[in-house]
Amino acid sequence: MRTLILAAALIAFVATPASACRGTAEYPEAADDIAQSTLTPERKKELFDLLGIGNRLHQEAHRVFDTMQMGKSIQILDGIKAQTGK
Protein backbone atom coordinates (compact mmCIF):
# COMPACT_ATOMS: atom_id res chain seq x y z
CA MET A 1 0.00 0.00 0.00
CA ARG A 2 2.79 2.38 0.93
CA THR A 3 4.49 1.67 -2.41
CA LEU A 4 1.30 2.45 -4.29
CA ILE A 5 0.91 5.80 -2.51
CA LEU A 6 4.55 6.65 -3.16
CA ALA A 7 4.18 5.76 -6.84
CA ALA A 8 1.06 7.92 -7.16
CA ALA A 9 2.82 10.85 -5.49
CA LEU A 10 5.80 10.48 -7.82
CA ILE A 11 3.56 10.39 -10.89
CA ALA A 12 1.72 13.50 -9.70
CA PHE A 13 5.02 15.29 -9.06
CA VAL A 14 6.39 14.45 -12.50
CA ALA A 15 3.17 15.12 -14.42
CA THR A 16 2.18 18.39 -12.75
CA PRO A 17 4.90 20.67 -14.19
CA ALA A 18 4.19 19.48 -17.71
CA SER A 19 0.45 19.94 -17.44
CA ALA A 20 0.88 23.43 -16.02
CA CYS A 21 3.52 24.40 -18.57
CA ARG A 22 2.80 27.06 -21.15
CA GLY A 23 4.66 25.23 -23.90
CA THR A 24 2.73 22.01 -23.42
CA ALA A 25 -0.47 23.83 -24.33
CA GLU A 26 0.88 26.37 -26.81
CA TYR A 27 3.01 24.21 -29.12
CA PRO A 28 -0.10 22.50 -30.59
CA GLU A 29 -1.85 25.89 -30.82
CA ALA A 30 1.15 27.32 -32.69
CA ALA A 31 0.89 24.52 -35.26
CA ASP A 32 -2.73 25.52 -35.89
CA ASP A 33 -1.71 29.19 -36.11
CA ILE A 34 0.92 28.38 -38.75
CA ALA A 35 -1.54 26.31 -40.77
CA GLN A 36 -4.14 29.09 -40.71
CA SER A 37 -1.70 31.91 -41.42
CA THR A 38 -1.37 33.74 -44.74
CA LEU A 39 2.36 33.02 -44.95
CA THR A 40 3.82 31.48 -48.08
CA PRO A 41 3.97 27.68 -48.21
CA GLU A 42 7.77 27.85 -48.04
CA ARG A 43 7.69 30.02 -44.92
CA LYS A 44 5.07 27.77 -43.33
CA LYS A 45 7.34 24.77 -43.91
CA GLU A 46 10.25 26.62 -42.28
CA LEU A 47 8.11 27.50 -39.28
CA PHE A 48 6.77 23.94 -38.98
CA ASP A 49 10.36 22.66 -39.02
CA LEU A 50 11.35 25.18 -36.35
CA LEU A 51 8.25 24.28 -34.34
CA GLY A 52 9.29 20.62 -34.41
CA ILE A 53 12.77 21.47 -33.16
CA GLY A 54 11.38 23.64 -30.38
CA ASN A 55 8.81 21.06 -29.35
CA ARG A 56 11.42 18.28 -29.18
CA LEU A 57 13.64 20.58 -27.11
CA HIS A 58 10.68 21.34 -24.86
CA GLN A 59 9.81 17.67 -24.34
CA GLU A 60 13.44 16.82 -23.60
CA ALA A 61 13.61 19.70 -21.10
CA HIS A 62 10.64 18.24 -19.24
CA ARG A 63 12.19 14.79 -19.32
CA VAL A 64 15.49 15.92 -17.77
CA PHE A 65 14.11 18.88 -15.76
CA ASP A 66 16.36 21.39 -17.56
CA THR A 67 15.04 24.93 -17.07
CA MET A 68 17.62 26.49 -19.40
CA GLN A 69 16.54 24.19 -22.22
CA MET A 70 12.91 24.93 -21.33
CA GLY A 71 13.59 28.65 -21.66
CA LYS A 72 15.15 28.16 -25.10
CA SER A 73 12.13 26.17 -26.26
CA ILE A 74 9.78 28.93 -25.08
CA GLN A 75 11.89 31.53 -26.93
CA ILE A 76 11.47 29.48 -30.12
CA LEU A 77 7.73 29.28 -29.49
CA ASP A 78 7.46 33.03 -28.89
CA GLY A 79 9.39 33.74 -32.09
CA ILE A 80 7.05 31.55 -34.10
CA LYS A 81 3.97 33.12 -32.54
CA ALA A 82 5.29 36.60 -33.36
CA GLN A 83 5.68 35.60 -37.01
CA THR A 84 2.13 34.24 -37.21
CA GLY A 85 0.67 37.32 -35.57
CA LYS A 86 -0.51 35.55 -32.43
Distance bins in CASP14 RR format, pairs under 12 A and 6 or more apart:
PFRMAT RR
TARGET T0000
AUTHOR 0000-0000-0000
RMODE 2
METHOD distances of the structure
MODEL  1
1 7 0 0 0 0 0 1 0 0 0 0 0
1 8 0 0 0 0 0 1 0 0 0 0 0
2 8 0 0 0 0 0 1 0 0 0 0 0
2 9 0 0 0 0 0 1 0 0 0 0 0
3 9 0 0 0 0 0 1 0 0 0 0 0
3 10 0 0 0 0 0 1 0 0 0 0 0
4 10 0 0 0 0 0 1 0 0 0 0 0
4 11 0 0 0 0 0 1 0 0 0 0 0
5 11 0 0 0 0 0 1 0 0 0 0 0
5 12 0 0 0 0 0 1 0 0 0 0 0
6 12 0 0 0 0 0 1 0 0 0 0 0
6 13 0 0 0 0 0 1 0 0 0 0 0
7 13 0 0 0 0 0 1 0 0 0 0 0
7 14 0 0 0 0 0 1 0 0 0 0 0
8 14 0 0 0 0 0 1 0 0 0 0 0
8 15 0 0 0 0 0 1 0 0 0 0 0
9 15 0 0 0 0 0 1 0 0 0 0 0
9 16 0 0 0 0 0 1 0 0 0 0 0
10 16 0 0 0 0 0 1 0 0 0 0 0
11 18 0 0 0 0 0 1 0 0 0 0 0
11 19 0 0 0 0 0 1 0 0 0 0 0
12 18 0 0 0 0 0 1 0 0 0 0 0
12 19 0 0 0 0 1 0 0 0 0 0 0
12 20 0 0 0 0 0 1 0 0 0 0 0
13 19 0 0 0 0 0 1 0 0 0 0 0
13 65 0 0 0 0 0 1 0 0 0 0 0
14 62 0 0 0 0 1 0 0 0 0 0 0
14 63 0 0 0 0 1 0 0 0 0 0 0
14 64 0 0 0 0 0 1 0 0 0 0 0
14 65 0 0 0 0 1 0 0 0 0 0 0
15 21 0 0 0 0 0 1 0 0 0 0 0
15 24 0 0 0 0 0 1 0 0 0 0 0
15 62 0 0 0 0 1 0 0 0 0 0 0
16 24 0 0 0 0 0 1 0 0 0 0 0
16 62 0 0 0 0 0 1 0 0 0 0 0
17 23 0 0 0 0 0 1 0 0 0 0 0
17 24 0 0 0 0 1 0 0 0 0 0 0
17 58 0 0 0 0 0 1 0 0 0 0 0
17 61 0 0 0 0 0 1 0 0 0 0 0
17 62 1 0 0 1 0 0 0 0 0 0 0
17 63 0 0 0 0 0 1 0 0 0 0 0
17 65 0 0 0 0 1 0 0 0 0 0 0
17 66 0 0 0 0 0 1 0 0 0 0 0
17 67 0 0 0 0 0 1 0 0 0 0 0
17 70 0 0 0 0 1 0 0 0 0 0 0
18 24 1 0 1 0 0 0 0 0 0 0 0
18 25 0 0 0 0 0 1 0 0 0 0 0
18 27 0 0 0 0 0 1 0 0 0 0 0
18 58 0 0 0 0 1 0 0 0 0 0 0
18 59 0 0 0 0 1 0 0 0 0 0 0
18 61 0 0 0 0 1 0 0 0 0 0 0
18 62 1 0 1 0 0 0 0 0 0 0 0
18 63 0 0 0 0 1 0 0 0 0 0 0
18 65 0 0 0 0 0 1 0 0 0 0 0
18 70 0 0 0 0 0 1 0 0 0 0 0
19 25 0 0 0 0 1 0 0 0 0 0 0
19 62 0 0 0 0 0 1 0 0 0 0 0
20 62 0 0 0 0 0 1 0 0 0 0 0
21 27 0 0 0 0 1 0 0 0 0 0 0
21 55 0 0 0 0 0 1 0 0 0 0 0
21 58 0 0 0 0 1 0 0 0 0 0 0
21 59 0 0 0 0 0 1 0 0 0 0 0
21 61 0 0 0 0 1 0 0 0 0 0 0
21 62 1 0 0 1 0 0 0 0 0 0 0
21 65 0 0 0 0 0 1 0 0 0 0 0
21 67 0 0 0 0 0 1 0 0 0 0 0
21 70 1 0 0 1 0 0 0 0 0 0 0
21 71 0 0 0 0 0 1 0 0 0 0 0
21 73 0 0 0 0 1 0 0 0 0 0 0
21 74 0 0 0 0 1 0 0 0 0 0 0
21 77 0 0 0 0 0 1 0 0 0 0 0
22 29 0 0 0 0 0 1 0 0 0 0 0
22 30 0 0 0 0 0 1 0 0 0 0 0
22 58 0 0 0 0 1 0 0 0 0 0 0
22 62 0 0 0 0 0 1 0 0 0 0 0
22 70 0 0 0 0 1 0 0 0 0 0 0
22 71 0 0 0 0 0 1 0 0 0 0 0
22 73 0 0 0 0 0 1 0 0 0 0 0
22 74 1 0 0 1 0 0 0 0 0 0 0
22 75 0 0 0 0 0 1 0 0 0 0 0
22 77 1 0 0 1 0 0 0 0 0 0 0
22 78 0 0 0 0 1 0 0 0 0 0 0
22 81 0 0 0 0 0 1 0 0 0 0 0
23 29 0 0 0 0 1 0 0 0 0 0 0
23 30 0 0 0 0 1 0 0 0 0 0 0
23 31 0 0 0 0 0 1 0 0 0 0 0
23 51 0 0 0 0 0 1 0 0 0 0 0
23 54 0 0 0 0 1 0 0 0 0 0 0
23 55 0 0 0 0 1 0 0 0 0 0 0
23 57 0 0 0 0 0 1 0 0 0 0 0
23 58 1 0 1 0 0 0 0 0 0 0 0
23 59 0 0 0 0 1 0 0 0 0 0 0
23 61 0 0 0 0 1 0 0 0 0 0 0
23 62 0 0 0 0 1 0 0 0 0 0 0
23 70 0 0 0 0 1 0 0 0 0 0 0
23 71 0 0 0 0 1 0 0 0 0 0 0
23 72 0 0 0 0 0 1 0 0 0 0 0
23 73 1 0 0 1 0 0 0 0 0 0 0
23 74 1 0 0 1 0 0 0 0 0 0 0
23 75 0 0 0 0 0 1 0 0 0 0 0
23 76 0 0 0 0 0 1 0 0 0 0 0
23 77 1 0 0 1 0 0 0 0 0 0 0
23 78 0 0 0 0 0 1 0 0 0 0 0
23 80 0 0 0 0 0 1 0 0 0 0 0
23 81 0 0 0 0 0 1 0 0 0 0 0
24 30 0 0 0 0 0 1 0 0 0 0 0
24 55 0 0 0 0 1 0 0 0 0 0 0
24 58 1 0 0 1 0 0 0 0 0 0 0
24 59 0 0 0 0 1 0 0 0 0 0 0
24 61 0 0 0 0 0 1 0 0 0 0 0
24 62 1 0 0 1 0 0 0 0 0 0 0
24 70 0 0 0 0 0 1 0 0 0 0 0
24 73 0 0 0 0 0 1 0 0 0 0 0
24 74 0 0 0 0 0 1 0 0 0 0 0
24 77 0 0 0 0 0 1 0 0 0 0 0
25 31 0 0 0 0 0 1 0 0 0 0 0
25 32 0 0 0 0 0 1 0 0 0 0 0
25 55 0 0 0 0 0 1 0 0 0 0 0
25 58 0 0 0 0 0 1 0 0 0 0 0
25 74 0 0 0 0 0 1 0 0 0 0 0
25 77 0 0 0 0 0 1 0 0 0 0 0
26 32 0 0 0 0 0 1 0 0 0 0 0
26 33 0 0 0 0 1 0 0 0 0 0 0
26 51 0 0 0 0 0 1 0 0 0 0 0
26 54 0 0 0 0 0 1 0 0 0 0 0
26 55 0 0 0 0 0 1 0 0 0 0 0
26 58 0 0 0 0 1 0 0 0 0 0 0
26 73 0 0 0 0 0 1 0 0 0 0 0
26 74 0 0 0 0 1 0 0 0 0 0 0
26 76 0 0 0 0 0 1 0 0 0 0 0
26 77 1 0 1 0 0 0 0 0 0 0 0
26 78 0 0 0 0 1 0 0 0 0 0 0
26 79 0 0 0 0 0 1 0 0 0 0 0
26 80 0 0 0 0 1 0 0 0 0 0 0
26 81 1 0 0 1 0 0 0 0 0 0 0
26 84 0 0 0 0 0 1 0 0 0 0 0
26 86 0 0 0 0 1 0 0 0 0 0 0
27 33 0 0 0 0 0 1 0 0 0 0 0
27 34 0 0 0 0 0 1 0 0 0 0 0
27 48 0 0 0 0 0 1 0 0 0 0 0
27 50 0 0 0 0 0 1 0 0 0 0 0
27 51 1 0 0 1 0 0 0 0 0 0 0
27 52 0 0 0 0 1 0 0 0 0 0 0
27 53 0 0 0 0 0 1 0 0 0 0 0
27 54 1 0 0 1 0 0 0 0 0 0 0
27 55 1 0 1 0 0 0 0 0 0 0 0
27 56 0 0 0 0 1 0 0 0 0 0 0
27 57 0 0 0 0 0 1 0 0 0 0 0
27 58 1 0 0 1 0 0 0 0 0 0 0
27 59 0 0 0 0 1 0 0 0 0 0 0
27 62 0 0 0 0 0 1 0 0 0 0 0
27 73 0 0 0 0 1 0 0 0 0 0 0
27 74 0 0 0 0 1 0 0 0 0 0 0
27 76 0 0 0 0 1 0 0 0 0 0 0
27 77 1 0 0 1 0 0 0 0 0 0 0
27 78 0 0 0 0 0 1 0 0 0 0 0
27 80 0 0 0 0 1 0 0 0 0 0 0
27 81 0 0 0 0 0 1 0 0 0 0 0
28 34 0 0 0 0 0 1 0 0 0 0 0
28 35 0 0 0 0 0 1 0 0 0 0 0
28 51 0 0 0 0 1 0 0 0 0 0 0
28 52 0 0 0 0 0 1 0 0 0 0 0
28 55 0 0 0 0 1 0 0 0 0 0 0
28 58 0 0 0 0 0 1 0 0 0 0 0
28 77 0 0 0 0 0 1 0 0 0 0 0
29 35 0 0 0 0 0 1 0 0 0 0 0
29 36 0 0 0 0 0 1 0 0 0 0 0
29 51 0 0 0 0 0 1 0 0 0 0 0
29 55 0 0 0 0 0 1 0 0 0 0 0
29 77 0 0 0 0 1 0 0 0 0 0 0
29 80 0 0 0 0 0 1 0 0 0 0 0
29 81 0 0 0 0 1 0 0 0 0 0 0
29 84 0 0 0 0 0 1 0 0 0 0 0
29 86 1 0 0 1 0 0 0 0 0 0 0
30 36 0 0 0 0 0 1 0 0 0 0 0
30 37 0 0 0 0 0 1 0 0 0 0 0
30 44 0 0 0 0 0 1 0 0 0 0 0
30 47 0 0 0 0 1 0 0 0 0 0 0
30 48 0 0 0 0 1 0 0 0 0 0 0
30 50 0 0 0 0 1 0 0 0 0 0 0
30 51 1 0 1 0 0 0 0 0 0 0 0
30 52 0 0 0 0 1 0 0 0 0 0 0
30 54 0 0 0 0 1 0 0 0 0 0 0
30 55 0 0 0 0 1 0 0 0 0 0 0
30 58 0 0 0 0 0 1 0 0 0 0 0
30 73 0 0 0 0 0 1 0 0 0 0 0
30 74 0 0 0 0 0 1 0 0 0 0 0
30 76 0 0 0 0 1 0 0 0 0 0 0
30 77 1 0 0 1 0 0 0 0 0 0 0
30 78 0 0 0 0 1 0 0 0 0 0 0
30 79 0 0 0 0 1 0 0 0 0 0 0
30 80 1 0 1 0 0 0 0 0 0 0 0
30 81 1 0 1 0 0 0 0 0 0 0 0
30 82 0 0 0 0 0 1 0 0 0 0 0
30 83 0 0 0 0 1 0 0 0 0 0 0
30 84 1 0 0 1 0 0 0 0 0 0 0
30 85 0 0 0 0 0 1 0 0 0 0 0
30 86 1 0 0 1 0 0 0 0 0 0 0
31 37 0 0 0 0 0 1 0 0 0 0 0
31 44 0 0 0 0 0 1 0 0 0 0 0
31 47 0 0 0 0 1 0 0 0 0 0 0
31 48 1 0 0 1 0 0 0 0 0 0 0
31 49 0 0 0 0 0 1 0 0 0 0 0
31 50 0 0 0 0 0 1 0 0 0 0 0
31 51 1 0 0 1 0 0 0 0 0 0 0
31 52 0 0 0 0 1 0 0 0 0 0 0
31 54 0 0 0 0 0 1 0 0 0 0 0
31 55 0 0 0 0 1 0 0 0 0 0 0
31 77 0 0 0 0 0 1 0 0 0 0 0
31 80 0 0 0 0 1 0 0 0 0 0 0
31 81 0 0 0 0 0 1 0 0 0 0 0
31 84 0 0 0 0 0 1 0 0 0 0 0
31 86 0 0 0 0 0 1 0 0 0 0 0
32 44 0 0 0 0 0 1 0 0 0 0 0
32 48 0 0 0 0 0 1 0 0 0 0 0
32 51 0 0 0 0 0 1 0 0 0 0 0
32 80 0 0 0 0 0 1 0 0 0 0 0
32 81 0 0 0 0 0 1 0 0 0 0 0
32 84 0 0 0 0 1 0 0 0 0 0 0
32 86 0 0 0 0 1 0 0 0 0 0 0
33 39 0 0 0 0 0 1 0 0 0 0 0
33 44 0 0 0 0 0 1 0 0 0 0 0
33 47 0 0 0 0 1 0 0 0 0 0 0
33 48 0 0 0 0 0 1 0 0 0 0 0
33 51 0 0 0 0 1 0 0 0 0 0 0
33 77 0 0 0 0 0 1 0 0 0 0 0
33 79 0 0 0 0 0 1 0 0 0 0 0
33 80 1 0 0 1 0 0 0 0 0 0 0
33 81 1 0 0 1 0 0 0 0 0 0 0
33 82 0 0 0 0 0 1 0 0 0 0 0
33 83 0 0 0 0 1 0 0 0 0 0 0
33 84 1 0 1 0 0 0 0 0 0 0 0
33 85 1 0 0 1 0 0 0 0 0 0 0
33 86 1 0 1 0 0 0 0 0 0 0 0
34 40 0 0 0 0 0 1 0 0 0 0 0
34 41 0 0 0 0 0 1 0 0 0 0 0
34 43 0 0 0 0 1 0 0 0 0 0 0
34 44 1 0 1 0 0 0 0 0 0 0 0
34 45 0 0 0 0 1 0 0 0 0 0 0
34 46 0 0 0 0 1 0 0 0 0 0 0
34 47 1 0 1 0 0 0 0 0 0 0 0
34 48 1 0 1 0 0 0 0 0 0 0 0
34 49 0 0 0 0 0 1 0 0 0 0 0
34 50 0 0 0 0 1 0 0 0 0 0 0
34 51 1 0 0 1 0 0 0 0 0 0 0
34 52 0 0 0 0 0 1 0 0 0 0 0
34 77 0 0 0 0 0 1 0 0 0 0 0
34 79 0 0 0 0 0 1 0 0 0 0 0
34 80 1 0 0 1 0 0 0 0 0 0 0
34 81 0 0 0 0 1 0 0 0 0 0 0
34 83 0 0 0 0 1 0 0 0 0 0 0
34 84 1 0 1 0 0 0 0 0 0 0 0
34 85 0 0 0 0 0 1 0 0 0 0 0
34 86 0 0 0 0 1 0 0 0 0 0 0
35 41 0 0 0 0 0 1 0 0 0 0 0
35 44 1 0 0 1 0 0 0 0 0 0 0
35 45 0 0 0 0 0 1 0 0 0 0 0
35 47 0 0 0 0 1 0 0 0 0 0 0
35 48 0 0 0 0 1 0 0 0 0 0 0
35 51 0 0 0 0 0 1 0 0 0 0 0
35 84 0 0 0 0 1 0 0 0 0 0 0
36 44 0 0 0 0 1 0 0 0 0 0 0
36 84 0 0 0 0 1 0 0 0 0 0 0
36 85 0 0 0 0 0 1 0 0 0 0 0
36 86 0 0 0 0 1 0 0 0 0 0 0
37 43 0 0 0 0 1 0 0 0 0 0 0
37 44 1 0 0 1 0 0 0 0 0 0 0
37 46 0 0 0 0 0 1 0 0 0 0 0
37 47 0 0 0 0 1 0 0 0 0 0 0
37 48 0 0 0 0 0 1 0 0 0 0 0
37 80 0 0 0 0 0 1 0 0 0 0 0
37 81 0 0 0 0 0 1 0 0 0 0 0
37 82 0 0 0 0 0 1 0 0 0 0 0
37 83 0 0 0 0 1 0 0 0 0 0 0
37 84 1 0 1 0 0 0 0 0 0 0 0
37 85 1 0 0 1 0 0 0 0 0 0 0
37 86 0 0 0 0 1 0 0 0 0 0 0
38 44 0 0 0 0 1 0 0 0 0 0 0
38 83 0 0 0 0 0 1 0 0 0 0 0
38 84 0 0 0 0 1 0 0 0 0 0 0
38 85 0 0 0 0 0 1 0 0 0 0 0
39 45 0 0 0 0 1 0 0 0 0 0 0
39 46 0 0 0 0 1 0 0 0 0 0 0
39 47 1 0 0 1 0 0 0 0 0 0 0
39 48 0 0 0 0 0 1 0 0 0 0 0
39 80 0 0 0 0 0 1 0 0 0 0 0
39 83 1 0 0 1 0 0 0 0 0 0 0
39 84 1 0 0 1 0 0 0 0 0 0 0
39 85 0 0 0 0 1 0 0 0 0 0 0
40 46 0 0 0 0 1 0 0 0 0 0 0
40 47 0 0 0 0 0 1 0 0 0 0 0
40 83 0 0 0 0 0 1 0 0 0 0 0
41 47 0 0 0 0 0 1 0 0 0 0 0
41 48 0 0 0 0 0 1 0 0 0 0 0
42 48 0 0 0 0 0 1 0 0 0 0 0
42 49 0 0 0 0 0 1 0 0 0 0 0
43 49 0 0 0 0 0 1 0 0 0 0 0
43 50 0 0 0 0 0 1 0 0 0 0 0
43 80 0 0 0 0 0 1 0 0 0 0 0
43 83 1 0 0 1 0 0 0 0 0 0 0
43 84 0 0 0 0 1 0 0 0 0 0 0
44 50 0 0 0 0 0 1 0 0 0 0 0
44 51 0 0 0 0 0 1 0 0 0 0 0
44 80 0 0 0 0 0 1 0 0 0 0 0
44 83 0 0 0 0 0 1 0 0 0 0 0
44 84 0 0 0 0 1 0 0 0 0 0 0
45 51 0 0 0 0 0 1 0 0 0 0 0
45 52 0 0 0 0 0 1 0 0 0 0 0
46 52 0 0 0 0 0 1 0 0 0 0 0
46 53 0 0 0 0 0 1 0 0 0 0 0
46 80 0 0 0 0 1 0 0 0 0 0 0
46 83 0 0 0 0 1 0 0 0 0 0 0
46 84 0 0 0 0 0 1 0 0 0 0 0
47 53 0 0 0 0 0 1 0 0 0 0 0
47 54 0 0 0 0 0 1 0 0 0 0 0
47 76 0 0 0 0 0 1 0 0 0 0 0
47 77 0 0 0 0 0 1 0 0 0 0 0
47 79 0 0 0 0 1 0 0 0 0 0 0
47 80 1 0 1 0 0 0 0 0 0 0 0
47 81 0 0 0 0 0 1 0 0 0 0 0
47 82 0 0 0 0 0 1 0 0 0 0 0
47 83 1 0 0 1 0 0 0 0 0 0 0
47 84 1 0 0 1 0 0 0 0 0 0 0
47 85 0 0 0 0 0 1 0 0 0 0 0
47 86 0 0 0 0 0 1 0 0 0 0 0
48 54 0 0 0 0 0 1 0 0 0 0 0
48 55 0 0 0 0 0 1 0 0 0 0 0
48 80 0 0 0 0 1 0 0 0 0 0 0
48 83 0 0 0 0 0 1 0 0 0 0 0
48 84 0 0 0 0 0 1 0 0 0 0 0
49 55 0 0 0 0 0 1 0 0 0 0 0
49 56 0 0 0 0 0 1 0 0 0 0 0
49 76 0 0 0 0 0 1 0 0 0 0 0
49 80 0 0 0 0 0 1 0 0 0 0 0
50 56 0 0 0 0 0 1 0 0 0 0 0
50 57 0 0 0 0 0 1 0 0 0 0 0
50 73 0 0 0 0 0 1 0 0 0 0 0
50 75 0 0 0 0 0 1 0 0 0 0 0
50 76 1 0 0 1 0 0 0 0 0 0 0
50 77 0 0 0 0 1 0 0 0 0 0 0
50 78 0 0 0 0 0 1 0 0 0 0 0
50 79 0 0 0 0 1 0 0 0 0 0 0
50 80 1 0 0 1 0 0 0 0 0 0 0
50 81 0 0 0 0 0 1 0 0 0 0 0
50 83 0 0 0 0 1 0 0 0 0 0 0
50 84 0 0 0 0 0 1 0 0 0 0 0
51 57 0 0 0 0 0 1 0 0 0 0 0
51 58 0 0 0 0 0 1 0 0 0 0 0
51 73 0 0 0 0 0 1 0 0 0 0 0
51 76 1 0 0 1 0 0 0 0 0 0 0
51 77 1 0 0 1 0 0 0 0 0 0 0
51 78 0 0 0 0 0 1 0 0 0 0 0
51 79 0 0 0 0 0 1 0 0 0 0 0
51 80 1 0 1 0 0 0 0 0 0 0 0
51 81 0 0 0 0 0 1 0 0 0 0 0
51 83 0 0 0 0 0 1 0 0 0 0 0
51 84 0 0 0 0 0 1 0 0 0 0 0
52 58 0 0 0 0 1 0 0 0 0 0 0
52 59 0 0 0 0 1 0 0 0 0 0 0
52 60 0 0 0 0 0 1 0 0 0 0 0
52 73 0 0 0 0 1 0 0 0 0 0 0
52 76 0 0 0 0 1 0 0 0 0 0 0
52 77 0 0 0 0 0 1 0 0 0 0 0
52 80 0 0 0 0 1 0 0 0 0 0 0
53 59 0 0 0 0 0 1 0 0 0 0 0
53 60 0 0 0 0 0 1 0 0 0 0 0
53 69 0 0 0 0 0 1 0 0 0 0 0
53 72 0 0 0 0 0 1 0 0 0 0 0
53 73 0 0 0 0 1 0 0 0 0 0 0
53 75 0 0 0 0 0 1 0 0 0 0 0
53 76 1 0 0 1 0 0 0 0 0 0 0
53 77 0 0 0 0 0 1 0 0 0 0 0
53 80 0 0 0 0 0 1 0 0 0 0 0
54 60 0 0 0 0 1 0 0 0 0 0 0
54 61 0 0 0 0 1 0 0 0 0 0 0
54 69 0 0 0 0 1 0 0 0 0 0 0
54 70 0 0 0 0 0 1 0 0 0 0 0
54 71 0 0 0 0 0 1 0 0 0 0 0
54 72 1 0 0 1 0 0 0 0 0 0 0
54 73 1 0 1 0 0 0 0 0 0 0 0
54 74 0 0 0 0 1 0 0 0 0 0 0
54 75 0 0 0 0 1 0 0 0 0 0 0
54 76 1 0 1 0 0 0 0 0 0 0 0
54 77 1 0 0 1 0 0 0 0 0 0 0
54 78 0 0 0 0 0 1 0 0 0 0 0
54 79 0 0 0 0 0 1 0 0 0 0 0
54 80 0 0 0 0 1 0 0 0 0 0 0
55 61 0 0 0 0 0 1 0 0 0 0 0
55 62 0 0 0 0 0 1 0 0 0 0 0
55 73 1 0 0 1 0 0 0 0 0 0 0
55 74 0 0 0 0 0 1 0 0 0 0 0
55 76 0 0 0 0 1 0 0 0 0 0 0
55 77 0 0 0 0 1 0 0 0 0 0 0
55 80 0 0 0 0 0 1 0 0 0 0 0
56 62 0 0 0 0 0 1 0 0 0 0 0
56 63 0 0 0 0 0 1 0 0 0 0 0
56 69 0 0 0 0 0 1 0 0 0 0 0
56 72 0 0 0 0 0 1 0 0 0 0 0
56 73 0 0 0 0 1 0 0 0 0 0 0
56 76 0 0 0 0 0 1 0 0 0 0 0
57 63 0 0 0 0 0 1 0 0 0 0 0
57 64 0 0 0 0 0 1 0 0 0 0 0
57 66 0 0 0 0 1 0 0 0 0 0 0
57 68 0 0 0 0 0 1 0 0 0 0 0
57 69 1 0 1 0 0 0 0 0 0 0 0
57 70 0 0 0 0 1 0 0 0 0 0 0
57 71 0 0 0 0 1 0 0 0 0 0 0
57 72 1 0 0 1 0 0 0 0 0 0 0
57 73 1 0 1 0 0 0 0 0 0 0 0
57 74 0 0 0 0 1 0 0 0 0 0 0
57 75 0 0 0 0 1 0 0 0 0 0 0
57 76 1 0 0 1 0 0 0 0 0 0 0
57 77 0 0 0 0 1 0 0 0 0 0 0
58 64 0 0 0 0 0 1 0 0 0 0 0
58 66 0 0 0 0 0 1 0 0 0 0 0
58 67 0 0 0 0 0 1 0 0 0 0 0
58 69 0 0 0 0 1 0 0 0 0 0 0
58 70 1 0 0 1 0 0 0 0 0 0 0
58 71 0 0 0 0 1 0 0 0 0 0 0
58 72 0 0 0 0 1 0 0 0 0 0 0
58 73 1 1 0 0 0 0 0 0 0 0 0
58 74 1 0 0 1 0 0 0 0 0 0 0
58 75 0 0 0 0 0 1 0 0 0 0 0
58 76 0 0 0 0 1 0 0 0 0 0 0
58 77 1 0 0 1 0 0 0 0 0 0 0
59 66 0 0 0 0 0 1 0 0 0 0 0
59 69 0 0 0 0 0 1 0 0 0 0 0
59 70 0 0 0 0 0 1 0 0 0 0 0
59 73 0 0 0 0 1 0 0 0 0 0 0
60 66 1 0 0 1 0 0 0 0 0 0 0
60 68 0 0 0 0 0 1 0 0 0 0 0
60 69 1 0 0 1 0 0 0 0 0 0 0
60 70 0 0 0 0 1 0 0 0 0 0 0
60 72 0 0 0 0 0 1 0 0 0 0 0
60 73 0 0 0 0 1 0 0 0 0 0 0
61 67 1 0 0 1 0 0 0 0 0 0 0
61 68 0 0 0 0 1 0 0 0 0 0 0
61 69 1 1 0 0 0 0 0 0 0 0 0
61 70 1 1 0 0 0 0 0 0 0 0 0
61 71 1 0 0 1 0 0 0 0 0 0 0
61 72 1 0 0 1 0 0 0 0 0 0 0
61 73 1 0 1 0 0 0 0 0 0 0 0
61 74 0 0 0 0 1 0 0 0 0 0 0
61 75 0 0 0 0 0 1 0 0 0 0 0
61 76 0 0 0 0 0 1 0 0 0 0 0
61 77 0 0 0 0 0 1 0 0 0 0 0
62 69 0 0 0 0 1 0 0 0 0 0 0
62 70 1 0 0 1 0 0 0 0 0 0 0
62 71 0 0 0 0 0 1 0 0 0 0 0
62 73 0 0 0 0 1 0 0 0 0 0 0
62 74 0 0 0 0 0 1 0 0 0 0 0
63 69 0 0 0 0 1 0 0 0 0 0 0
63 70 0 0 0 0 0 1 0 0 0 0 0
64 70 0 0 0 0 1 0 0 0 0 0 0
66 72 0 0 0 0 1 0 0 0 0 0 0
66 73 0 0 0 0 1 0 0 0 0 0 0
67 73 0 0 0 0 0 1 0 0 0 0 0
67 74 0 0 0 0 0 1 0 0 0 0 0
68 74 0 0 0 0 0 1 0 0 0 0 0
68 75 0 0 0 0 0 1 0 0 0 0 0
69 75 0 0 0 0 0 1 0 0 0 0 0
69 76 0 0 0 0 0 1 0 0 0 0 0
70 76 0 0 0 0 0 1 0 0 0 0 0
70 77 0 0 0 0 0 1 0 0 0 0 0
71 77 0 0 0 0 1 0 0 0 0 0 0
71 78 0 0 0 0 1 0 0 0 0 0 0
72 78 0 0 0 0 0 1 0 0 0 0 0
72 79 0 0 0 0 0 1 0 0 0 0 0
73 79 0 0 0 0 0 1 0 0 0 0 0
73 80 0 0 0 0 0 1 0 0 0 0 0
74 80 0 0 0 0 0 1 0 0 0 0 0
74 81 0 0 0 0 0 1 0 0 0 0 0
75 81 0 0 0 0 0 1 0 0 0 0 0
75 82 0 0 0 0 0 1 0 0 0 0 0
76 82 0 0 0 0 0 1 0 0 0 0 0
76 83 0 0 0 0 0 1 0 0 0 0 0
77 83 0 0 0 0 0 1 0 0 0 0 0
77 84 0 0 0 0 0 1 0 0 0 0 0
77 86 0 0 0 0 0 1 0 0 0 0 0
78 84 0 0 0 0 0 1 0 0 0 0 0
78 85 0 0 0 0 0 1 0 0 0 0 0
78 86 0 0 0 0 0 1 0 0 0 0 0
79 85 0 0 0 0 0 1 0 0 0 0 0
79 86 0 0 0 0 0 1 0 0 0 0 0
80 86 0 0 0 0 1 0 0 0 0 0 0
END
